[in-house]
Amino acid sequence: MRIAITGGKGGTGKSTIATALSYKLSKTKKVLLLDLDVDCPNDDLILGIKTEKVKDVETMIPKFDYKKCVKCGLCSKVCREHAIVFVKGNFPFVIQEQCIGCKACKIACPRNAITEAKQKIGEIFIGKKGNITLIGGKMKPGIEESSLVVNAVKKFSEQYKNYDYVIVDTAAGTHCPVISALIGCNMVFAVTEPTPLGHHDLELILKLAKKLKIKSYVILNRSDIANKKIIENLARRYKSKIIAEIPYSKEIEKCYAEGKPIEHTSINQIIEVIR
């Protein structure tokens, strides 16, 4: 079973829940944890897992042959990422950090003046602790599109089989890397908090889960800091429900600060839903 821990708003406790759930499940089952928040991976820190790099993530980047180039600018016109800069009368050039390696420029070039080079955009790392295998990705600073690294981690992880559960820890938001992380999951646990911002971003993630046809549930973190009615009403509207409520707790805060997975009765409630 493949389970995504996600939520539109940042800082709601996605990684805290993902690691706590992985830790609890690993006491009796084999767990593969994918840290797909590649802009800011931190599951290894929370679980105290030592990781090592196993692979670079590379993508195509255009290389111009200016002896063939006729300065038509077509490569720049077809580049949806605006990674190719063209000023009339001058040769085009590429902004490497913007390029996603789609090859549209190469296909469009009428003079075959573009060939393929490679650029590193990130890394894949792996670590193990008990019955948990952690695989994650890390973006190279300055690279624009993180979904390329997310997809690379997912593809790399396919060789790791015979796990009882795959827990996917996504980035915040509903943009491309989150969509890439959610694709292929059997269920979504959306972590939120009872605030206007939590409500706003939870609705975005519930809409996305519905669009992707993935069953969604809500985990309400810091449940006692405000009125939870706004979250209850929203979950009901999207035919979802709150399956666990985690109050604000100094004990949980201390575990997080010390790099330890939290243990709370709410984690057992989440596991019951999975079973």
URPE-V813458 format. One record per residue. RES is the residue in one small letter. SS is DSSP state (2 for helix, 1 for strand, 0 for the rest). Layout:
BEGIN
RES:SS, RES:SS
END
This chain:
BEGIN
m:0, r:1, i:1, a:1, i:1, t:1, g:0, g:0, k:0, g:0, g:0, t:0, g:0, k:2, s:2, t:2, i:2, a:2, t:2, a:2, l:2, s:2, y:2, k:2, l:2, s:0, k:0, t:0, k:0, k:0, v:1, l:1, l:1, l:1, d:1, l:0, d:0, v:0, d:0, c:0, p:0, n:0, d:2, d:2, l:2, i:2, l:2, g:0, i:0, k:0, t:1, e:1, k:1, v:1, k:1, d:1, v:1, e:1, t:1, m:1, i:1, p:1, k:1, f:1, d:0, y:0, k:0, k:0, c:0, v:0, k:0, c:0, g:0, l:2, c:2, s:2, k:2, v:2, c:0, r:0, e:0, h:0, a:0, i:1, v:1, f:0, v:0, k:0, g:0, n:0, f:0, p:0, f:1, v:1, i:0, q:2, e:2, q:2, c:0, i:0, g:0, c:0, k:0, a:2, c:2, k:2, i:2, a:2, c:0, p:0, r:0, n:0, a:0, i:1, t:1, e:1, a:1, k:1, q:1, k:1, i:1, g:1, e:1, i:1, f:1, i:1, g:1, k:1, k:1, g:0, n:0, i:1, t:1, l:1, i:1, g:1, g:1, k:1, m:1, k:0, p:0, g:0, i:0, e:0, e:0, s:0, s:2, l:2, v:2, v:2, n:2, a:2, v:2, k:2, k:2, f:2, s:2, e:0, q:0, y:0, k:0, n:0, y:0, d:0, y:1, v:1, i:1, v:1, d:1, t:0, a:0, a:0, g:0, t:0, h:0, c:2, p:2, v:2, i:2, s:2, a:2, l:2, i:0, g:0, c:0, n:0, m:1, v:1, f:1, a:1, v:1, t:1, e:0, p:0, t:0, p:2, l:2, g:2, h:2, h:2, d:2, l:2, e:2, l:2, i:2, l:2, k:2, l:2, a:2, k:2, k:2, l:0, k:0, i:0, k:1, s:1, y:1, v:1, i:1, l:1, n:1, r:0, s:0, d:0, i:0, a:0, n:0, k:0, k:2, i:2, i:2, e:2, n:2, l:2, a:2, r:2, r:2, y:0, k:0, s:0, k:0, i:1, i:1, a:1, e:1, i:1, p:0, y:0, s:0, k:2, e:2, i:2, e:2, k:2, c:2, y:2, a:2, e:0, g:0, k:0, p:0, i:0, e:0, h:0, t:2, s:2, i:2, n:2, q:2, i:2, i:2, e:2, v:2, i:2, r:0
END
